[in-house]
C-alpha cells in the first residue's frame, strides 16, 4: 500500500511540468527591522528550533536510554532521531540566514536541514511501525533523497522532488499510524507533532500577510509557522522522553 502511494505521488508530480520557485515567496509580510536585524521576527523566531534541536541531541545521546523500559530497545533506533534533531538545529541556522536577505541561493541552506529532518523522522517511523531492519537499510538512501531533492531544485529550479520529500511522509503518516501497531507508547505526541506541522503549513504563503494584518501587525503567518513547527519538534522530543515499549499494541496505539 505504501509503495503504491509513493508511486502515485511520484507519478502525479512528474506528470506535471517543472515547478520553478515562485519568487514572490521571498516577499514576506513582516519586514520590520529591530536591533539592526532585518526581518527581525522571521529571523529570531528560529531560536525555538535551535533550543529543541540541542535538547533533542542531548537527550538522544544519553547512554542510559537503551533498556527494556526506555525509549529505545536497540541502540540503532536512536540514530534517525539524532539526525532529526541535528536537522532541526540546522534549520534554525539555515532559516535565520535565509530570512536576513531572502532569495533562492539562501533558501537552499534553509531547505537542506529540513529535508534531512523530514527523511530521518520518516525512517524512524518506518523502523518502529513496519520493520527495524527496513529502517536501518533505508536511512542512508532516504537522507540522500532528501539532500538530492534540494540539490535538484537548486540546479534545475524544479521543486517536484522536494515537494515529494516534504509531503509524502506527511501523507503516509496517518495510514501508517492507523494500520501498523506501534513498538512504543506515546503515539499521541506523534499525532500532536503532525497537527502542529499541518497548522504551520497553513500559516505560510499565501496566508502570511492575511494573518499579519488580522493580528494587527503583531505576528505574521510565517513567524507563526516557525513557532508551530518548532512546537511540533518539541512534541517529538516529549514523545521520546515519556514513551515505553508497548506491551500490548492493540491497547496502546493511542497512549
Residue pairs with C-beta under 8 A, 6 or more apart in sequence:
1 175
1 179
2 172
2 175
2 176
5 168
5 171
5 172
5 175
6 168
6 172
9 164
9 167
9 168
9 171
10 164
13 160
13 161
13 163
13 164
14 160
16 160
18 156
18 157
18 158
18 160
19 158
19 159
19 160
19 163
20 157
20 158
20 159
21 104
21 107
21 153
21 157
21 159
23 104
24 205
25 205
26 102
26 103
26 104
26 107
27 102
28 39
28 42
28 99
28 102
28 208
28 220
28 222
29 208
29 209
29 211
29 212
29 213
29 220
29 221
29 222
30 39
30 41
30 42
30 212
30 217
30 219
30 220
30 222
30 223
31 38
31 39
32 39
32 40
32 41
33 39
33 40
34 40
37 43
37 44
37 100
38 100
38 101
39 99
39 100
39 102
41 219
41 220
41 223
42 99
42 220
42 222
42 223
42 226
43 96
43 99
43 100
44 96
45 223
45 226
45 227
46 91
46 92
46 93
46 95
46 96
46 99
46 226
47 92
48 92
48 226
48 227
48 230
48 231
48 234
49 88
49 89
49 91
49 92
49 95
49 226
49 229
49 230
49 233
50 89
50 92
50 93
51 230
52 85
52 88
52 89
52 230
52 233
52 234
52 237
53 85
53 86
53 87
53 88
53 89
53 90
53 91
53 92
53 233
54 85
54 89
55 85
55 237
56 81
56 84
56 85
56 88
56 89
56 233
56 236
56 237
56 240
57 82
57 85
57 86
57 89
59 65
59 237
59 240
59 241
60 78
60 81
60 82
60 85
60 240
61 78
61 82
64 70
65 71
65 72
65 78
66 72
66 73
66 74
66 75
66 78
68 245
69 244
69 245
70 244
71 184
71 240
71 241
71 243
71 244
72 78
73 183
73 245
74 132
76 132
76 136
77 124
77 127
77 128
77 132
77 135
79 139
80 120
80 121
80 123
80 124
80 127
80 135
80 139
81 120
81 121
81 124
81 236
81 240
83 116
83 117
83 120
83 139
83 143
84 116
84 117
84 120
84 121
84 124
84 236
85 233
85 237
86 113
86 116
87 113
87 114
87 115
87 116
87 117
87 118
87 120
88 113
88 117
88 230
88 233
89 113
90 112
90 113
90 116
90 117
91 110
91 113
91 114
91 117
93 109
93 113
94 109
94 110
94 111
94 112
94 113
94 114
95 110
95 226
97 106
97 109
97 110
98 106
98 107
98 109
98 110
100 106
104 154
104 157
105 154
108 150
108 153
108 154
111 150
111 153
111 162
112 147
112 150
114 166
115 146
115 147
115 149
115 150
115 162
115 165
115 166
116 143
116 146
116 147
117 233
118 146
118 165
118 166
118 169
119 142
119 143
119 145
119 146
119 165
119 169
120 139
120 142
120 143
121 169
121 236
122 142
122 169
122 172
123 135
123 138
123 139
123 142
123 143
124 135
125 169
125 173
125 176
125 190
126 134
126 135
126 138
126 176
127 134
127 135
127 136
128 135
128 182
128 183
128 184
129 176
129 177
129 180
129 181
129 182
129 183
130 176
130 180
145 161
145 165
146 165
148 161
149 161
149 162
149 164
149 165
150 162
152 158
152 161
152 162
153 159
153 161
153 162
170 194
170 197
170 198
173 190
173 194
174 194
177 187
177 190
177 191
177 253
181 246
181 249
181 250
181 253
182 246
182 249
182 252
182 253
183 245
183 246
183 249
184 243
184 244
184 245
184 246
185 242
185 243
185 244
185 245
185 246
185 252
185 255
186 238
186 239
186 240
186 242
186 243
186 244
186 255
187 252
187 253
187 254
187 255
188 254
188 255
189 235
189 236
189 238
189 239
189 242
189 243
190 235
190 236
190 239
191 254
192 232
192 235
193 232
193 233
193 235
193 236
193 239
194 232
195 232
196 228
196 229
196 231
196 232
196 235
197 228
197 229
197 232
199 228
200 224
200 225
200 226
200 228
200 229
200 232
201 225
203 211
203 221
203 222
203 224
203 225
203 228
204 221
204 222
204 225
205 221
205 222
207 221
208 220
208 221
208 222
208 225
209 220
209 221
210 221
211 219
211 220
211 221
211 224
212 219
212 220
212 221
246 252
246 255
